[in-house]
Amino acid sequence: MDAPSPDDPLPPDAKEPLFSSLNRAQGILAAVSGGPDSMAMMHLLARWASESRIPISVATVDHGLRPEAAEEAAFVAREAEALGLSHRTLLWTGEKPATGLQEAAREARYRLLVQQAREDGASHLVTAHTLDDQAETVLMRLAKGSGLTGVAGMRRERDRDGIVHARPLLAWPKAELLALCETNGWPFVTDPSNADERFARIRWRRLMPLLAGEGLDASRLARFAERAAQANEALEIKAHEALEAAIIAEAEGELSFQAACLAREPFEIGLRMLAQALGAIGLENIRLQRLETCLERLLSASQAGQSLRLTIAGALLDLDRFGRLRMRQEPPRSRGR
């Protein structure tokens, strides 16, 4: 990337990733932590907004985990004001979990940001995830044994409870955003937790130079994620078509179809049909291993002509001896007196 001039801090190749995802926005909430990635994004967005006239507001989440966080949020507020952007500091209050802190903090962050976007009347939430973040995500999911959906990494856009979460800088290396800040004199803060090896992402980040030395750099990992996403989309479409053709009855919170349709397809398609059927009754994000075990049991019973009743993630599955599979949400359990 050519270094931008101070008079025009929006590089030519930044316009496409920004404009392609944000031109149709009715309003944008930018999540800015104060680090170089998000500060570069805020400056680029401010410059773009002066031409697009789409309203932009800024929010910083203070998780209450570090004493420096309040001052960092105040720093972002001052920088946003200098750019003519409104700013809110969002506080994660209450007790923090002793385990799974990063996951809980992530969930809290997006919950607060989506709520603020609604209050602002924004249609889009924008974060400064980069090419490096994508590569780290792919490695972490590979290490956890994720399927294609997981290793497809982060998408440029996704829905979060009716708010579009956009990642317009997902193709940009962190180093280029840092250089952009340094070239234009845009101040930023450094989060000490980015060097804390208690966190898995930081440990993977330390390994990235070694992997790059063997040819597995961030660009190639991101390209792998794109190809996995393409394959994942094709499989999802095929599974949807097969499931739609097999449905016998459908009502709110309930679905029935012939289980034989699962056996007629390759295991991976059957797995996705099962996941989509569960999603149709309101149950999503079920662990892959649980889905695999469930499908194996259904296939075994169906091929043997046996009935089967099992539960998975809040769903009750009834397979009768004629091969009809009925799915519904488990009724709420009554509390004993």
N, C-alpha and C positions, 0 to 999 in steps of 0.2 A: 504494500500500500504506500503510495506517495504521501509524504508528510504534508498535511494541510497547512495553509497559511492562516495566521491569526484572523485575517479579515473574512475568511470563509472556512470555518472549522468543520463543516460537513463535507467529508471527502466524497468524490463522485460515486465510489462503489459502496458508500453507506446509504445512498438514497434508495436503492432497490430493496434491500432488506427492511428498511424502515417503512417505506411507502407501500410496499406490496402488502404488508399485513395491517397497516394502520389507516390507510386512506378512507376506509368505510366506517371508521370508529365514530361513535356519537359523543365520545368523551373518553379521556385516557387517565388512568391512575398509574403513575410510575413508582415502582418500589425502589427506593434508593437508600442504601445502607451507609454510604460515605466512602466506600472503597473505590479504586480507580475504575473498575468495570461500570458500576452504576453511576458514578459521577460523569464519566464520558457519555453514557447513555443520556443522562439528564441534559447535558449541554447540547448534544445532538438533537434531542427531542425539542428543546427550547428553540433552536434555530429552525427546525422543520415546522414547528407550530406557528412561527411568525409568518410562514408562507401558506400553510394549510388552514390556519384559523380554527383548528380543532382544539377545544379546551383541554388543558393538561393540568393535573394536580399531582402533588408529590406526597408520598407517605414513607415514613421510616418506622420500622418495628423495633421497639425496645423490649427484648425478652426478659429484662430484669436479671440477667445472669452475670453481667459484668458492670462494675461501677463506672467504666468509661462510656458505656452505651448512651447515657443521657446527654453527655457533652457531644458525642458524635451525632446524635439526632439534632441537637441544637446547631451544630456546624452545618448539617445538610439544610436545615431550615433557613439559615442565613444565606447560603449559596443559592437556594431555590428562590428566595425573595429577590436576590440581586438579578435573577433571570426573569423576574416577573411572574413566578409560579407560586401558587399557594402550597402550604405544607402542613401536614398533620403528623404528630408522633403517636403511634399506636402502642399501647402498653399491654404486655402479656402478664396478667395478674393471677394471683392464686398460687397454690402449692405446685412445685415442679416435681416430676417423677424422679425417682432415684435411678431407674434404668430406662433405656430408650429415650434419653433426653433429646438427642438430635431429631429423632422422628417426631416426638411430641412438639418440639419447638417449630418444626416445619409445618405441622398441621395447624398449630396456633397462628403462625405467621400468615398462612393463606386464608385462614378463617377471618382474621382481622382485616386483611387486605381486601377480600371480597366484600365484606360488610362495608368498608369505607368506600369502595368503588360504587356500591349501590347508593350510599348516602350522597355521593358526589354526582350521581346520575351518569356515571361513566359506563360505557359498554365494554371497555377493554382494560385489563390489568397488564402492565408491561414490566417484565423483569430483564435483568442484564446477563442472563446465562450465555456463556461463551462456548467456543469450540472446545476449549480445555475442560469445561464443566461437562460437556457432552461425553468426551472421551473417558473422564473419570466415572461418570454414571454407567457407561457401558461396561467398564472393567468391574465395577462393584457388583453389577447385576450378573455378569458372567460368573463371578466368584460365588454368588449365591445360588447358582444353578438355574437362573431364569430361562424361560422359553423365549420364543421369537418376539413376543409382545414386550418383554422386559428388555432384551438386548437391542430393540429398536430405539431405545434411548428416549430422550425428550423430544416432543414434537414442537414445531414452530408455533403451533396454536393448539389449544385444547379448551374445553368448556369446564368452567368451575362454577357450578350452581347458577348458570345463566350468564356469567361474565366470561368473556373471551380472554384467556390467558395467553398473551403473545410473547414470544422470545425473538425479537427482531435481530439480535446480534449473535444468534446461535452459530453462525459460520465464521465469526471473528475470533482470532486467537487473543488471549489475554494480553500478550505482549504488545499487540498493536493498539489496544485500548490504553494501556499504560503509556505507550509512546505518544498517543494522542493527547493525553493529559499533560505530559511533560512538555511537549512541543508548544501547547497553547497556554501553559501556565495555569491549568485547572487544578486547584488543590484537592487533595483526597486524604483519607485517613487509612491507617493500617490496623487491621483487626488481629490482635495477638493470638486469637484462637485459630487463625490460619496456619499456625506453626505447632499446634497442639496435636501430638501423635496419638492421643487417646481416641481421636476420631478417625474412623476408617477412611474417609475421603482424603484426609491429610496424608495418611500413610500411602495411599495409592498415588497421590500427587508427588510424593517423594520418589516413587518408583518410575514415574513417567520418563525421565531422561534416560534411564537404563533401557526401558522398552523401546524408546525412540532410536536408541543406538543400534537396536536389532531390526529397525524398520517399522516397528509398531508405534508410529507417532499419533498425535491427536487427529490429524487429518485423515489418516487411514482408518482409525477407529470410528470416526464420524461417518466416513463413507460406508464402513461395514454396517453401522446403525441405519443408514439410509436404505441399504439393500435389504436389511432385515425388515424394515418398515414396509417396503414394497411387497416382499413375500408375505408378510403378515396380513397386509390389506387384501391380497389376492385370496388367501386362505379364509379370511373372515367373510368375504363375499360368497365364496363357494359354500361355506358352512351355512350362511344365512339362506341361500337358495334351497339347499337340501332340507333345512329345518322347516322353512315355509311350506314346502311341498308335502311334508309329513304330518303337519299339525291336524289333529282330529277336532279338538275343541279348545277354545281359549276364552277365558273370562278374567276379570280383575283378580290378580293374585293366584291364578291357576292356569295350567296348561296340560294338554294331553296329546300324545302322539304314539305311533307304533315304534317300540324300541328297536325293531329290526333295522330301521333306517340308520341307526348308529353303527351297526355291524356292516352295512353295505358300503360304508365310506372308509377310507384310510383312517387309522387311529387318530391322527392329528385333526382331521376334519370332524370326526365324531366328538373329539374333545371340545372343539369350539362350538359344535351344535349344542352340547350339554351346557357349556358356559352361557351361550346366548339364550337358551331356554330358561336357565336360572335367572338371567338378567331380565327376561320378559316378565317374571313374577316378582321383580324388585330386589333380587339378590345378586350383587356384583362383587368384583375384586376378591374372588375366592382363590385361595392358594392353589397353585398349579398341581402340587403333589396330591392334594385332597381331591381335585377334579380327576386326576389320573386314576386314583384308587377307586373312586366312585364309578367311573366309566368301566373299569375292568370288571367290577362286581356286576354291573348291569349287563354287560356283554355276556359274561359267563352264565348268569341266570337266564337271560333271553335265549341263548343258544341251547340251553338244556330244557327249555320249556317250563321253568320254575318261576314261582312267584317270589317277590322280594320286596321288603320294606326297609328303607334306610333313610337317614337324615344327613344333610350336609349344609353347614353354614346357615341354619335357620330354615331350611327347606325340607319338606317331607316328600319322599319319592316312593310311590306305590307302583310296582310292576306286577300285573296279574299274569296268570298262567297262559293267557292268550296273547301275551306280548304287548299289551297296552300299558304305557307308562303315564302315570298321572303325577304331576308336580304341583305342590302348593306350599305356601308358607306355613310353618309350624304355628299352631294356635298358641297364644300366650299362656304361660304356665301359671296356674293359680297358686297363690301363696298359702301355705298351711297356717292354721290358726294356733 
